[in-house]
Amino acid sequence: MRTYTTRQGDMWDYIAYLLYPAVGREMCMGALLDANEEHRETVIFSAGVTLSAPDIDIPAASSLPPWKRKMGK
């Protein structure tokens, strides 16, 4: 598991987007929230909050919707 230190104005979906770009933010917000129960009620973060970022398995390209697949794979 890695960590992420927030910047002023960060929100859950943006953090997930940064940490898990290959998977997609919608699929990862739940895992981020579960790993950081103490911040579950936070909507907009202040700077300097350290969050746990769990490892998430990236699905095979064939299970991704067409708009998330890389060309040539």
DRENFIRO-281250 format. One line per 4 residues: number of its first residue (from 1); their letters; for each residue x, y, z of N, C-alpha, C. Coordinates in nm, 2 decimals, padded with zeros to 4 digits. Example, Ala and Ser with C-alpha at 12.3 -4.5 7.8 and 13.67 -1.06 7.14 Angstrom:
residues 2
1 = AS = 01.32 -00.57 00.78 01.23 -00.45 00.78 01.32 -00.33 00.78  01.28 -00.22 00.71 01.37 -00.11 00.71 01.29 00.00 00.79
***
This chain:
residues 73
1 = MRTY = 00.09 -00.12 00.00 00.00 00.00 00.00 00.09 00.12 00.00  00.05 00.22 -00.08 00.13 00.34 -00.08 00.04 00.46 -00.02  00.10 00.57 -00.01 00.03 00.69 00.05 00.02 00.80 -00.05  -00.07 00.89 -00.02 -00.09 01.01 -00.10 -00.11 01.13 -00.01
5 = TTRQ = -00.04 01.24 -00.03 -00.05 01.36 00.06 -00.13 01.46 -00.02  -00.24 01.50 00.03 -00.33 01.59 -00.04 -00.27 01.73 -00.06  -00.33 01.79 -00.16 -00.30 01.94 -00.19 -00.43 02.01 -00.16  -00.43 02.13 -00.13 -00.55 02.21 -00.10 -00.65 02.20 -00.21
9 = GDMW = -00.77 02.16 -00.18 -00.88 02.15 -00.28 -00.90 02.01 -00.34  -00.81 01.92 -00.31 -00.82 01.78 -00.36 -00.96 01.72 -00.32  -01.02 01.64 -00.40 -01.14 01.57 -00.37 -01.12 01.42 -00.41  -01.21 01.34 -00.35 -01.19 01.19 -00.36 -01.18 01.15 -00.51
13 = DYIA = -01.26 01.20 -00.60 -01.26 01.15 -00.74 -01.13 01.19 -00.81  -01.08 01.31 -00.78 -00.96 01.36 -00.84 -00.84 01.27 -00.79  -00.84 01.24 -00.66 -00.73 01.16 -00.60 -00.73 01.03 -00.66  -00.85 00.97 -00.68 -00.86 00.83 -00.74 -00.81 00.84 -00.89
17 = YLLY = -00.85 00.95 -00.96 -00.81 00.97 -01.09 -00.65 00.97 -01.11  -00.59 01.04 -01.01 -00.44 01.05 -01.01 -00.37 00.92 -00.98  -00.43 00.85 -00.88 -00.36 00.73 -00.84 -00.39 00.61 -00.92  -00.50 00.60 -00.99 -00.54 00.49 -01.06 -00.59 00.52 -01.20
21 = PAVG = -00.51 00.59 -01.28 -00.55 00.63 -01.41 -00.59 00.52 -01.51  -00.53 00.40 -01.50 -00.56 00.29 -01.59 -00.69 00.22 -01.55  -00.74 00.24 -01.43 -00.86 00.17 -01.38 -00.98 00.26 -01.40  -00.96 00.39 -01.37 -01.08 00.48 -01.37 -01.12 00.52 -01.23
25 = REMC = -01.15 00.64 -01.21 -01.18 00.69 -01.08 -01.31 00.63 -01.02  -01.41 00.60 -01.10 -01.53 00.55 -01.05 -01.51 00.42 -00.97  -01.42 00.34 -01.02 -01.40 00.20 -00.97 -01.32 00.20 -00.84  -01.25 00.31 -00.82 -01.15 00.32 -00.71 -01.19 00.40 -00.59
29 = MGAL = -01.29 00.49 -00.60 -01.32 00.57 -00.49 -01.37 00.49 -00.37  -01.44 00.38 -00.39 -01.48 00.30 -00.27 -01.36 00.24 -00.20  -01.26 00.19 -00.27 -01.14 00.14 -00.21 -01.07 00.25 -00.13  -01.06 00.36 -00.19 -00.99 00.47 -00.12 -01.07 00.51 00.01
33 = LDAN = -01.20 00.52 00.00 -01.28 00.55 00.12 -01.27 00.45 00.23  -01.27 00.32 00.19 -01.26 00.21 00.28 -01.12 00.21 00.35  -01.02 00.25 00.28 -00.88 00.25 00.34 -00.86 00.38 00.43  -00.95 00.47 00.42 -00.93 00.60 00.49 -01.06 00.64 00.57
37 = EEHR = -01.11 00.55 00.65 -01.24 00.57 00.72 -01.24 00.70 00.80  -01.13 00.74 00.86 -01.13 00.86 00.94 -01.15 00.99 00.86  -01.14 00.98 00.73 -01.16 01.10 00.64 -01.29 01.08 00.55  -01.37 00.98 00.58 -01.48 00.95 00.50 -01.58 01.07 00.48
41 = ETVI = -01.59 01.15 00.58 -01.69 01.26 00.57 -01.62 01.39 00.50  -01.50 01.38 00.47 -01.43 01.49 00.40 -01.47 01.50 00.26  -01.51 01.62 00.21 -01.54 01.64 00.07 -01.43 01.70 00.00  -01.38 01.81 00.05 -01.27 01.89 00.00 -01.16 01.89 00.10
45 = FSAG = -01.04 01.84 00.06 -00.93 01.82 00.15 -00.85 01.95 00.16  -00.79 01.97 00.28 -00.69 02.08 00.30 -00.55 02.01 00.26  -00.45 02.09 00.25 -00.32 02.04 00.22 -00.26 01.96 00.33  -00.18 01.86 00.30 -00.10 01.79 00.40 -00.17 01.67 00.46
49 = VTLS = -00.28 01.62 00.42 -00.35 01.51 00.48 -00.29 01.38 00.41  -00.24 01.29 00.49 -00.18 01.17 00.43 -00.29 01.06 00.42  -00.32 01.01 00.30 -00.42 00.90 00.28 -00.35 00.77 00.24  -00.41 00.66 00.28 -00.36 00.53 00.24 -00.42 00.51 00.10
53 = APDI = -00.34 00.46 00.01 -00.38 00.42 -00.13 -00.36 00.27 -00.15  -00.47 00.20 -00.14 -00.45 00.05 -00.15 -00.42 00.01 -00.29  -00.35 -00.10 -00.31 -00.32 -00.16 -00.44 -00.45 -00.22 -00.49  -00.47 -00.19 -00.62 -00.59 -00.23 -00.69 -00.55 -00.30 -00.81
57 = DIPA = -00.61 -00.42 -00.83 -00.58 -00.50 -00.95 -00.64 -00.43 -01.07  -00.57 -00.41 -01.18 -00.61 -00.35 -01.30 -00.68 -00.46 -01.38  -00.80 -00.44 -01.42 -00.87 -00.55 -01.50 -00.81 -00.57 -01.64  -00.82 -00.68 -01.69 -00.77 -00.71 -01.83 -00.84 -00.62 -01.93
61 = ASSL = -00.77 -00.58 -02.03 -00.82 -00.48 -02.13 -00.95 -00.53 -02.19  -00.97 -00.66 -02.20 -01.10 -00.71 -02.26 -01.22 -00.68 -02.17  -01.20 -00.66 -02.04 -01.31 -00.64 -01.96 -01.34 -00.49 -01.94  -01.25 -00.40 -02.00 -01.28 -00.26 -01.99 -01.38 -00.22 -02.10
65 = PPWK = -01.45 -00.12 -02.08 -01.54 -00.07 -02.19 -01.45 -00.01 -02.30  -01.50 -00.01 -02.42 -01.42 00.03 -02.54 -01.35 00.16 -02.52  -01.41 00.26 -02.46 -01.35 00.39 -02.45 -01.23 00.40 -02.35  -01.22 00.29 -02.27 -01.11 00.28 -02.17 -00.99 00.20 -02.22
69 = RKMG = -01.01 00.13 -02.33 -00.91 00.04 -02.39 -00.81 00.12 -02.47  -00.68 00.08 -02.46 -00.58 00.14 -02.54 -00.58 00.08 -02.68  -00.56 00.16 -02.78 -00.56 00.11 -02.91 -00.44 00.01 -02.93  -00.47 -00.09 -03.01 -00.37 -00.19 -03.04 -00.35 -00.30 -02.94
73 = K = -00.44 -00.30 -02.84 -00.43 -00.41 -02.73 -00.56 -00.49 -02.73
***
